[in-house]
Each structure stands twice: as structure tokens, then as C-alpha cells.
Amino acid sequence: MIETIPSFGLGTFRVDAAKTAQAVSSALQIGYRHIDTAQYYNNEVAVGQGVRDSGVPRDDIWVTTKVWWDRLGRDALIASLKDSHAKLDIGTLDLALVHWPSPQGAVPIAETLAAMQEAQKLGLIRHYGVSNFTAPLLQEAVKAPGGKDIVTNQIEVSPFLANRKLVDATQALGVKVTAYMPLSEGRAHNDSTIKSIAEKHGATPAQVAFAWLLSRDIVVLSASTNAEHQKTNWDAQKLKLDASDIARIDALDEGRRNANPSFAPKW
Ligand SMILES: NC(=O)c1ccc[n+]([C@@H]2O[C@H](COP(=O)([O-])OP(=O)(O)OC[C@H]3O[C@@H](n4cnc5c(N)ncnc54)[C@H](OP(=O)(O)O)[C@@H]3O)[C@@H](O)[C@H]2O)c1
């Protein structure tokens, strides 16, 4: 059983449903041990299939799902996690996240966390956490009963959105940061600074972006259905950037956010 969230995971957002099981299975065979899905992605059945097809022992894999914001009240959350548990069909899920905070605080975080604890007792999940929480929302969550056990705050972080205040506030609370959209919707591949650092190390631009996140003690999620991309992305864990590389990437921050739907909190 894995007890801490693995630092490099495969994302499955916007992955063609027909390709999901194969992508998950291929990543697990390469060495990935962390798969990220969500109720909203509508692919939990295929993710579970990929886990089973991979041949990797279930206990060696960390699978995260996320509960959508319209089902954060007690009854709806428990029902949705029963559904996720059945769809994934891989036994107890390793982590369930609150995908987005309840808009306008309609459902108090204390109710949601109590329901997560109930889901643990029911054997549906082992751990829980949050996603897209601002620093004040996370501070409130950590203070609520059960809040000390929040494993991670999954947020957007990329070279163009260093998200420093929120990353620092999350880490100061002892909560792990997990980064999504680390390539900023493909922009990292074509950025001249990232490309020149990649050339210097004989690496790919994606590897440079991931290595920069790992140097900040941030868990990386990247999505790919292409086995070659999966392999080179995975190998980013071996790339060590020097202080000047990191300073050059730090300077790319322009606070540019890709994920900002109408129900997002006020960042
Ligand atoms: N909590 C949230 O609200 C939230 C929001 C967004 C995402 N997420 C999670 O975070 C995960 C990561 O975000 P993301 O999907 O935007 O990931 P990403 O890794 O930034 O982007 C994925 C895209 O990059 C391409 N790609 C990946 N590696 C590549 C490489 N080495 N060379 C060229 N292209 C490459 C993939 O295409 P190929 O398949 O062709 O490789 C895919 O189209 C998501 O999948 C999801 O699980 C969470």
C-alpha cells in the first residue's frame, strides 16, 4: 500500500475515452504509480480497466478521483463515491479530492470533510484532499474537523503561472501541492527560454517544466496517450536543473491562468 502521494502522476483530463485504458496501462508499465481521474472526466470505468490490464499489483498504484462541486453535501458525496468506487472497480480508492470549492460556500467544508471521513469508514477511499482551493479556503478547511488529514491541494502551476503565494501558503500548512496543466496547454513546448534550457541538458521542454516543478517539491500530473511522451515525461525525474536554469524559469511567471471557470473561487 502506498502511504504518500507519488510525486509524478498520469493525468486523464480530455483524454479520448477510447484511449484511456491503454494510456493508463502503458504508463503503469513504464513505471508510473499515480493515476489521476475525476467524476467529471467521465472515464473512471476506462481508468479502472487500464489499472487491471497493466499487470501491476493494485497495492503498488495510487489512484485519485475527484468529486464534482454539485455533490459536496453529505448524501450526494457518499452516493457519488459509491458510484466512483463501482465504476473504477479496483477496491478502495487511494484519494478523493473536492474538485472545486463549493461555490459561494453553499455547502460548508466541515460537512464535506465529515462525509469524506464517512467514505473512509465505508472503505470507499483511503485519503481525501482538495483541489482549486485558495489560501483562505484551505486555511478554513485545515481548521475544520478532519482538516489536518487533507493530503493535497491540486492547483494549476506552470512556468507561466508559478502561483507562488498559493503554493507557499499550501506548503506552510503541511499540505502537498499537486500541479495540473504543467505545460500550460502546450505553451511550454515552444517557449524559447525553456527550449534553450532543454537543449543545454539534452532534454525536452516538457522535461524541463516538470523538473522545475519537482525542484519546488510539487507533485506533477501530466497527461499523455503517447507511450513515447509518457516515457520521456517520466524520465524528467532524473533531470536536475541548476540555480541559473531555475531562476530563468522563475522569470517566466506572468500569472497566466488557463483554468478559470465561472464557478471558480476568487483567486
Ligand atoms: N483539478 C483540476 O481542476 C484539474 C484541471 C485540469 C487538469 N487536471 C489534471 O491534471 C492533469 C494534467 O493536466 P493536463 O492534462 O493539462 O496535462 P499536460 O501534461 O499539461 O498536457 C497534456 C497534453 O500535453 C501533451 N503532451 C504531454 N507530454 C508531451 C510531450 N512530452 N510532448 C508533446 N506533447 C505532450 C499531451 O498530448 P499527447 O497525448 O499527444 O502526448 C496532451 O495533449 C489532467 O490530465 C488532469 O488529470 C486537474
The ligand as a Gaussian input file, in Angstrom:
#p B3LYP/6-31G(d) Opt

LIG

0 1
 N       -8.069000      19.689000     -10.589000
 C       -8.376000      20.282000     -11.698000
 O       -9.247000      21.175000     -11.752000
 C       -7.662000      19.894000     -12.955000
 C       -7.731000      20.718000     -14.095000
 C       -7.019000      20.322000     -15.230000
 C       -6.276000      19.163000     -15.206000
 N       -6.242000      18.363000     -14.078000
 C       -5.463000      17.093000     -14.037000
 O       -4.113000      17.365000     -14.325000
 C       -3.702000      16.557000     -15.424000
 C       -2.582000      17.257000     -16.178000
 O       -3.062000      18.403000     -16.871000
 P       -3.058000      18.415000     -18.455000
 O       -3.891000      17.282000     -18.944000
 O       -3.342000      19.789000     -18.928000
 O       -1.546000      17.977000     -18.702000
 P       -0.389000      18.478000     -19.597000
 O        0.642000      17.401000     -19.411000
 O       -0.004000      19.886000     -19.293000
 O       -0.979000      18.461000     -21.088000
 C       -1.420000      17.300000     -21.725000
 C       -1.242000      17.477000     -23.218000
 O        0.147000      17.623000     -23.484000
 C        0.565000      16.688000     -24.482000
 N        1.884000      16.188000     -24.065000
 C        2.222000      15.604000     -22.892000
 N        3.519000      15.298000     -22.877000
 C        4.026000      15.686000     -24.078000
 C        5.315000      15.628000     -24.654000
 N        6.342000      15.091000     -23.996000
 N        5.484000      16.139000     -25.911000
 C        4.432000      16.676000     -26.593000
 N        3.186000      16.755000     -26.087000
 C        2.982000      16.267000     -24.840000
 C       -0.453000      15.594000     -24.498000
 O       -0.610000      15.077000     -25.801000
 P       -0.195000      13.550000     -26.192000
 O       -1.282000      12.662000     -25.643000
 O       -0.123000      13.574000     -27.664000
 O        1.141000      13.263000     -25.554000
 C       -1.715000      16.313000     -24.031000
 O       -2.396000      16.850000     -25.151000
 C       -5.018000      16.351000     -16.199000
 O       -4.930000      15.330000     -17.136000
 C       -5.948000      16.066000     -15.059000
 O       -5.783000      14.742000     -14.600000
 C       -6.910000      18.741000     -12.962000

